[in-house]
Amino acid sequence: MIYYLLGIIAGFATPTQTSVNGKLREKTGSPYITSVVSFVGAALIMLIIVLAGFDSKDVNLHNTHGAPLWIWAGGFCGVAIVMLNILCLPKLGSARTVMLLSFGQIMTSLIIDHFGMFRVPVIEMTGIRFAGALAVIAGVILVSYDGDISRKKREKKSNQKSNIIYIAGAVLCGTSAAIQVAINGTLRTLINSGTVATLISMSVGLSAVSVITLALFVFRGKRGVIISDKGSFKFKPWMASGGVFAIIIVLSNAFTAPVLGAGMVTVTNLIGQMSGGLVYDAMGFLGIEKRPIKAPEVLGMIVIVGGAALIALL
């Protein structure tokens, strides 16, 4: 039961991290600098936790000798998730992005489980699991749908080819999320430490996003990094806390993936993510415009939980 709860907590941390990073982005005017700050905070906190000896006393890095190179790729997946979100969200809108991302994440995680990819335990695809996945996707559509897609269908499709690229990017973002869960879970099992696995993932991610930001600055100048006007509000320390929630997400999933499998972890993440988003909308969290929870959204959450139950039946 604790592993299901950890998966939901990781999902709940996702909209929290998004909201906090959104505020920091308003202040910096740069999604790239925001990502660097988030990864720096996460890496430093994890370094302190590891040095303090939490879940790192029995770590065995020697087990990584001869391991495939993909074992270190969790951080790259994290960067891909951040960057693809930055690119796709403005073009597709939040509702469509969430739907496509969820589709990619669920389907990829079930494929990973079925074939035992990235050394995860094999959980074969069954009719019940597939039906559960379809139910989860239907629930995500009910929760996320806000009418913007139907409005866009009535608009002229002048950039249809461009939209196809962004649609593929959103699905790839979900695929990256599922792969990250599997890789970090395997790394945690291999070295016998969730905290060290998370530190490695954050460090790799920090290195990658720093190189990307530096390259943009060198080849495109300041405007290549800072793409919008900076906010005029006062900076507050909590705006740099996105890394804390990144740790919650990565660390929780590193512990749960070897036990529940990538598919079930993805579904528990979605339950937390969707419920967290609804709660924050209702509260007006961090300046979000208050929006009451509607009946289709409640129905969608029920459908998601029902789909999760079907997947759990294996």
Secondary structure, DSSP 8 states (H G I E B T S, - for coil): -HHHHHHHHHHHHHHHHHHHHHHHHHHHS-HHHHHHHHHHHHHHHHHHHHHTTTTTTT--GGGGTT--GGGGTHHHHHHHHHHHHHHHHHHH-HHHHHHHHHHHHHHHHHHHHHHTGGG-------HHHHHHHHHHHHHHHHHH--SHHHHHHTS--TTHHHHHHHHHHHHHHHHHHHHHHHHHHHHHHHHT-HHHHHHHHHHHHHHHHHHHHHHHHHHH-HHHH--S----S---GGGGTHHHHHHHHHHHHHHHHHHH-HHHHHHHHHHHHHHHHHHHHHHTGGG-------HHHHHHHHHHHHHHHHHHT-
